Amino acid sequence: MTSAEIITIGTEILLGEIVDTNTRYIARHLRGLGVDLYRTITIGDNVDRIAGAIHHSIERADIVITTGGLGPTIDDPTREAVAKALNLETEFREDLWEQVVATIARYGRKPSENQKRQAYIPKGAIGIPNPVGTAPCFIVEIPTPILEGGPGVRAVISLPGVPNEMEHVLHESIIPYLQKRFELDQIIKVRVLHCAGLGEGMIDEKIADLETLSNPTVGLAAHTGVVDVRIAAKAGSEHEADDMIAVIESKVRERLGHFVFGADDERLENVVLRQVKDRNLKLIAMESGLEGILARKIPSAQTFTGLSTQALTENLRAARQESNADLALGVAASTEDRTADMVLITPTGEKTHRITFGGPHRSLPRWSTNLALNWLRTILLEMD
């Protein structure tokens, strides 16, 4: 199978000044093409370190995609680094320089002398136009022995770091190139099932045998109060991949039952609010110590600070009566003792629940919110 690695370039990413969104974007599109992503890495603006990373990546993978470092300044080293990694010289390309001049002219300006740097690319590289920016892109192909009908080539592809430029060039030029050059006739589809009320370890026990499959693959990812089960299938068509995923999804749902609350883009709060609406019920909520997280998920929620459990309960009773609500959910979290007290008032009475948290303090509000929402979800299921 065709394999790839992604190298993001920029000291500003390593310093935490900006967030790398390019890797995720490229990875998802490679997945859709059926390309196996082996690894990703971020390197600062250093020619030798970038060259070393590219050299090692191209030894492992068929495709190496870099983003960033194609600007006009001295600290934009990708062109030189790619050339060094592949033992090539750089050459000035008049056609790319014309693109740079034309792009800058759209802004009513003339290019500065240092912007000529952007028209230098590794010798023999395929120049790729960038119609939405001033940084031309390029592809360097490395011939390899043709094995089992393969393309007989590996490729280093250098894209801009600016996300909207990268995305445009990826769609307009790079994806068509990859499909043709590497004869990509498979796709990878992913289905993510969201679970709550059961820890990662217990979920692992229930579906451990499924996690050993090679295609589809099954993996777990734990979040704050939610665990995801990821099912990924590689196939020759979308329909075939969907069928493969459906078989495994059915087994996961059968084993995990009501602990699965949604899939893909569904969120716990949306599932709960839909349950409330479907039952023609009215819900109000109150929080204390949750930093407004519950209020952002439930529009009717009120936010307080420093409320005791008793005070929260009394306020909740009064608000429910005043608003003529069917359901009232209250959560009071304390970072000092790492606990959260939950109160739920329904037409049949009151329920209370205390949870103790062993993780970092900053995660307590989100964890408490998700557990409270899932508690309400399970109560609503029991009301059916």
C-alpha positions as CSV (number, residue, x, y, z in Angstrom):
1,M,0.0,0.0,0.0
2,T,1.1,3.6,-0.7
3,S,2.5,5.2,2.4
4,A,3.2,8.8,3.5
5,E,4.7,11.0,6.1
6,I,4.0,14.7,6.9
7,I,6.6,17.2,8.0
8,T,5.4,20.6,9.3
9,I,8.1,23.2,9.3
10,G,8.2,26.3,11.5
11,T,9.9,27.4,14.7
12,E,6.7,29.3,15.6
13,I,4.8,26.0,15.9
14,L,7.5,24.5,18.2
15,L,7.3,27.7,20.4
16,G,3.5,27.3,20.7
17,E,2.9,30.6,18.9
18,I,0.6,29.1,16.3
19,V,-1.3,25.8,16.2
20,D,-0.6,23.3,13.4
21,T,-3.9,22.5,11.6
22,N,-2.2,21.5,8.4
23,T,-1.2,18.1,9.5
24,R,-4.8,17.1,10.5
25,Y,-6.2,18.5,7.2
26,I,-3.7,16.6,5.0
27,A,-3.9,13.4,7.1
28,R,-7.7,13.3,6.6
29,H,-7.4,13.7,2.8
30,L,-4.6,11.1,2.6
31,R,-6.9,8.8,4.5
32,G,-9.6,9.4,2.0
33,L,-7.2,8.4,-0.8
34,G,-6.3,5.1,0.9
35,V,-2.8,6.2,1.8
36,D,-1.3,4.8,5.0
37,L,0.2,7.7,7.1
38,Y,3.2,6.3,8.9
39,R,4.1,9.3,11.1
40,T,4.1,13.1,11.4
41,I,6.8,15.4,12.7
42,T,7.3,19.2,13.3
43,I,10.8,20.7,12.7
44,G,12.0,24.2,13.4
45,D,13.5,26.5,10.7
46,N,16.8,24.8,10.4
47,V,18.1,23.5,7.1
48,D,20.1,20.6,8.5
49,R,17.4,19.3,10.8
50,I,14.7,19.6,8.0
51,A,17.0,17.8,5.5
52,G,17.7,15.0,8.0
53,A,13.9,14.5,8.6
54,I,13.2,14.5,4.9
55,H,16.0,12.0,4.2
56,H,14.8,9.6,6.9
57,S,11.1,10.0,5.9
58,I,11.7,9.2,2.2
59,E,13.6,6.0,3.2
60,R,10.4,4.8,4.9
61,A,7.5,6.3,2.9
62,D,6.4,6.6,-0.7
63,I,5.2,10.2,-0.2
64,V,6.7,12.9,2.0
65,I,4.6,16.1,2.3
66,T,6.2,19.2,3.9
67,T,4.3,22.4,4.8
68,G,5.8,25.7,5.6
69,G,9.1,27.4,5.0
70,L,8.5,28.5,1.4
71,G,8.4,32.2,2.1
72,P,10.9,34.8,0.8
73,T,12.9,35.4,4.0
74,I,16.2,33.9,5.1
75,D,14.4,31.8,7.7
76,D,12.2,30.0,5.1
77,P,14.6,27.1,4.5
78,T,12.4,24.3,2.9
79,R,13.7,24.7,-0.6
80,E,17.3,24.4,0.5
81,A,16.5,21.6,2.9
82,V,14.8,19.4,0.3
83,A,17.6,19.9,-2.1
84,K,20.2,19.0,0.6
85,A,18.2,15.9,1.6
86,L,18.1,14.6,-1.9
87,N,21.7,15.7,-2.9
88,L,20.5,18.3,-5.4
89,E,21.3,21.9,-6.3
90,T,18.6,24.6,-6.5
91,E,17.8,26.3,-9.7
92,F,16.0,29.5,-10.6
93,R,12.8,28.9,-12.5
94,E,11.6,31.8,-14.7
95,D,8.1,30.4,-14.9
96,L,7.7,30.4,-11.1
97,W,9.1,33.9,-10.9
98,E,6.5,35.1,-13.3
99,Q,3.8,33.6,-11.1
100,V,5.2,35.4,-8.0
101,V,5.4,38.7,-10.0
102,A,1.8,38.3,-11.3
103,T,0.4,37.4,-7.8
104,I,2.1,40.5,-6.2
105,A,0.9,42.7,-9.1
106,R,-2.7,41.9,-8.1
107,Y,-2.1,43.9,-5.0
108,G,-0.7,46.9,-7.0
109,R,2.9,46.2,-5.9
110,K,6.2,45.1,-7.4
111,P,8.2,42.2,-5.9
112,S,11.2,42.9,-3.7
113,E,14.6,41.4,-4.6
114,N,14.4,38.8,-1.8
115,Q,11.2,37.4,-3.1
116,K,13.2,35.9,-5.9
117,R,14.1,33.2,-3.4
118,Q,10.7,31.8,-3.9
119,A,11.5,31.0,-7.6
120,Y,14.4,28.7,-6.6
121,I,13.5,25.1,-6.3
122,P,15.5,21.8,-6.3
123,K,16.9,21.1,-9.7
124,G,14.5,19.0,-11.9
125,A,11.6,19.4,-9.5
126,I,8.0,19.8,-10.9
127,G,6.8,23.3,-10.3
128,I,3.3,23.6,-8.8
129,P,1.5,27.0,-9.2
130,N,0.0,28.7,-6.1
131,P,-2.7,31.0,-7.5
132,V,-3.7,32.2,-4.0
133,G,-0.3,33.1,-2.6
134,T,3.3,34.1,-3.5
135,A,4.9,30.8,-2.5
136,P,5.2,28.4,-5.5
137,C,5.2,24.7,-4.6
138,F,7.1,21.8,-6.0
139,I,7.4,18.1,-6.2
140,V,10.7,16.2,-6.4
141,E,10.3,12.6,-7.8
142,I,12.9,10.0,-6.8
143,P,13.0,7.0,-9.1
144,T,12.8,3.6,-7.4
145,P,12.8,0.0,-8.7
146,I,9.3,-1.0,-10.0
147,L,8.1,-3.7,-7.7
148,E,4.8,-5.6,-8.2
149,G,3.5,-3.1,-10.7
150,G,4.1,0.0,-8.4
151,P,4.7,3.5,-9.7
152,G,8.5,3.2,-9.6
153,V,8.8,6.6,-7.9
154,R,8.8,8.3,-4.5
155,A,7.9,11.9,-4.1
156,V,8.7,14.8,-1.8
157,I,5.9,17.4,-2.1
158,S,6.4,20.9,-0.6
159,L,3.4,23.0,0.2
160,P,2.9,26.4,1.8
161,G,2.3,26.7,5.5
162,V,-0.5,29.2,5.2
163,P,-3.6,27.0,5.7
164,N,-5.8,28.4,3.0
165,E,-3.0,28.4,0.5
166,M,-2.1,24.8,1.4
167,E,-5.7,23.6,1.1
168,H,-6.2,25.2,-2.3
169,V,-3.0,23.7,-3.8
170,L,-3.7,20.3,-2.2
171,H,-7.1,20.1,-3.8
172,E,-6.3,21.7,-7.2
173,S,-2.9,20.1,-7.9
174,I,-1.6,17.5,-5.3
175,I,-4.6,15.2,-4.9
176,P,-5.0,14.8,-8.7
177,Y,-1.2,14.2,-9.0
178,L,-1.2,11.5,-6.2
179,Q,-4.2,9.7,-7.7
180,K,-2.6,9.5,-11.1
181,R,1.1,9.0,-10.2
182,F,0.5,6.4,-7.5
183,E,-2.6,4.8,-9.0
184,L,-4.6,5.3,-5.9
185,D,-7.8,3.2,-6.3
186,Q,-8.6,2.6,-2.7
187,I,-10.2,4.7,0.0
188,I,-10.2,4.7,3.8
189,K,-13.3,5.5,5.6
190,V,-13.7,6.0,9.4
191,R,-16.6,5.7,11.7
192,V,-16.2,6.9,15.3
193,L,-18.6,5.7,18.0
194,H,-18.9,7.8,21.1
195,C,-19.3,6.1,24.5
196,A,-20.0,7.4,28.0
197,G,-20.6,5.7,31.4
198,L,-17.9,3.0,30.8
199,G,-14.1,3.5,31.1
200,E,-11.6,2.8,28.4
201,G,-10.3,-0.3,30.2
202,M,-13.7,-1.9,30.5
203,I,-14.5,-1.1,26.9
204,D,-11.2,-2.6,25.9
205,E,-12.2,-5.8,27.7
206,K,-15.5,-6.1,25.8
207,I,-14.1,-5.5,22.3
208,A,-10.4,-6.6,22.7
209,D,-10.7,-9.2,19.9
210,L,-12.0,-6.6,17.5
211,E,-9.0,-4.4,18.2
212,T,-6.7,-7.1,16.7
213,L,-8.4,-7.0,13.2
214,S,-6.3,-5.7,10.3
215,N,-9.1,-4.4,8.1
216,P,-11.2,-2.9,9.4
217,T,-9.1,-1.7,12.3
218,V,-10.6,-0.8,15.6
219,G,-9.0,1.5,18.2
220,L,-9.9,3.4,21.3
221,A,-9.3,7.1,22.3
222,A,-10.1,8.3,25.8
223,H,-11.3,11.9,26.3
224,T,-12.7,13.7,29.4
225,G,-15.7,11.5,30.4
226,V,-16.1,10.1,26.9
227,V,-14.4,7.2,25.1
228,D,-14.3,6.9,21.3
229,V,-14.2,3.7,19.4
230,R,-12.7,4.3,15.9
231,I,-13.5,1.8,13.1
232,A,-11.4,2.3,9.9
233,A,-11.9,0.3,6.7
234,K,-9.8,0.3,3.5
235,A,-11.6,-0.7,0.4
236,G,-11.9,-0.2,-3.3
237,S,-15.1,1.8,-3.1
238,E,-17.0,3.8,-0.5
239,H,-19.9,1.3,-0.6
240,E,-17.6,-1.6,0.1
241,A,-15.9,0.3,3.0
242,D,-19.4,1.2,4.5
243,D,-20.4,-2.4,4.4
244,M,-17.2,-3.5,6.2
245,I,-17.6,-0.8,8.8
246,A,-21.3,-1.7,9.4
247,V,-20.4,-5.3,10.3
248,I,-18.0,-4.2,13.0
249,E,-20.2,-1.4,14.2
250,S,-23.0,-3.8,14.8
251,K,-20.8,-6.0,16.9
252,V,-19.5,-3.0,18.9
253,R,-23.0,-1.7,19.6
254,E,-24.2,-5.2,20.5
255,R,-21.5,-5.5,23.1
256,L,-21.5,-2.0,24.5
257,G,-25.3,-1.4,24.4
258,H,-26.5,1.9,25.7
259,F,-23.0,3.0,26.6
260,V,-22.8,4.1,22.9
261,F,-24.6,7.4,22.7
262,G,-23.6,8.6,19.2
263,A,-21.4,8.5,16.2
264,D,-19.1,10.8,14.2
265,D,-20.2,14.5,14.7
266,E,-22.8,13.7,17.3
267,R,-22.1,15.3,20.7
268,L,-23.3,14.2,24.1
269,E,-25.2,17.4,24.8
270,N,-27.0,17.3,21.5
271,V,-28.1,13.7,22.1
272,V,-29.4,14.6,25.5
273,L,-31.3,17.7,24.3
274,R,-32.8,15.6,21.5
275,Q,-34.0,13.1,24.0
276,V,-35.6,15.8,26.1
277,K,-37.3,17.3,23.0
278,D,-38.5,14.0,21.7
279,R,-40.3,13.3,25.0
280,N,-41.9,16.8,25.0
281,L,-40.1,17.7,28.3
282,K,-38.8,21.0,29.6
283,L,-35.3,21.0,31.1
284,I,-33.5,23.6,33.2
285,A,-30.0,23.3,34.7
286,M,-27.7,25.0,37.2
287,E,-24.0,24.8,37.7
288,S,-21.4,25.8,40.2
289,G,-17.7,25.5,39.8
290,L,-17.9,24.3,36.2
291,E,-16.6,27.5,34.6
292,G,-19.7,27.9,32.4
293,I,-19.2,24.6,30.6
294,L,-22.6,23.2,31.3
295,A,-24.3,26.5,30.5
296,R,-22.6,26.5,27.1
297,K,-24.1,23.0,26.4
298,I,-27.6,23.5,27.8
299,P,-29.0,26.9,26.8
300,S,-31.3,27.1,29.9
301,A,-28.5,26.6,32.4
302,Q,-27.6,29.2,35.1
303,T,-24.1,29.6,36.3
304,F,-23.1,30.2,40.0
305,T,-19.9,30.1,41.9
306,G,-19.3,28.7,45.4
307,L,-22.7,27.1,45.9
308,S,-22.9,24.3,48.3
309,T,-24.8,21.2,47.3
310,Q,-27.7,22.1,49.6
311,A,-27.9,25.6,48.2
312,L,-27.7,24.3,44.6
313,T,-30.6,21.8,45.3
314,E,-32.8,24.5,46.9
315,N,-32.2,26.9,44.0
316,L,-32.9,24.1,41.6
317,R,-36.2,23.2,43.2
318,A,-37.3,26.8,43.2
319,A,-36.3,27.4,39.6
320,R,-38.0,24.2,38.4
321,Q,-41.3,25.2,40.1
322,E,-41.1,28.8,38.8
323,S,-40.4,27.8,35.2
324,N,-42.8,24.8,35.3
325,A,-40.0,22.5,34.0
326,D,-40.2,18.8,34.0
327,L,-36.5,18.2,34.6
328,A,-33.9,20.0,36.6
329,L,-30.2,19.1,36.5
330,G,-27.7,20.6,38.9
331,V,-23.9,20.1,39.3
332,A,-21.6,21.6,41.9
333,A,-17.9,20.8,41.5
334,S,-15.2,21.4,44.1
335,T,-11.6,21.5,42.8
336,E,-10.3,21.4,46.4
337,D,-11.6,17.9,47.2
338,R,-11.9,16.9,43.5
339,T,-15.6,16.0,43.8
340,A,-18.8,16.9,42.0
341,D,-22.3,16.6,43.4
342,M,-25.1,16.1,40.9
343,V,-28.8,16.6,41.5
344,L,-31.6,15.6,39.2
345,I,-35.2,16.4,39.8
346,T,-37.8,14.5,37.7
347,P,-41.6,14.2,37.9
348,T,-41.1,11.1,40.0
349,G,-38.7,12.6,42.6
350,E,-35.1,13.7,43.3
351,K,-31.9,11.8,42.7
352,T,-28.4,12.8,43.9
353,H,-25.0,11.4,43.0
354,R,-21.4,12.3,44.0
355,I,-18.4,11.6,41.9
356,T,-14.7,11.7,42.8
357,F,-12.1,12.7,40.3
358,G,-8.5,11.5,40.2
359,G,-7.2,13.5,37.3
360,P,-5.8,17.1,36.9
361,H,-7.8,19.9,38.5
362,R,-8.3,21.7,35.2
363,S,-10.2,18.7,33.8
364,L,-12.7,18.5,36.6
365,P,-15.3,20.9,35.2
366,R,-15.4,19.2,31.8
367,W,-15.4,15.7,33.3
368,S,-18.2,16.6,35.7
369,T,-20.3,18.1,32.9
370,N,-20.0,15.0,30.7
371,L,-20.8,12.6,33.5
372,A,-23.8,14.7,34.5
373,L,-25.1,14.8,30.9
374,N,-24.6,11.1,30.6
375,W,-26.4,10.5,33.9
376,L,-29.4,12.5,32.6
377,R,-29.2,10.5,29.3
378,T,-29.4,7.2,31.1
379,I,-32.3,8.4,33.3
380,L,-34.2,9.5,30.2
381,L,-33.7,6.0,28.7
382,E,-35.1,4.4,31.9
383,M,-38.2,6.6,31.6
384,D,-39.1,5.0,28.3
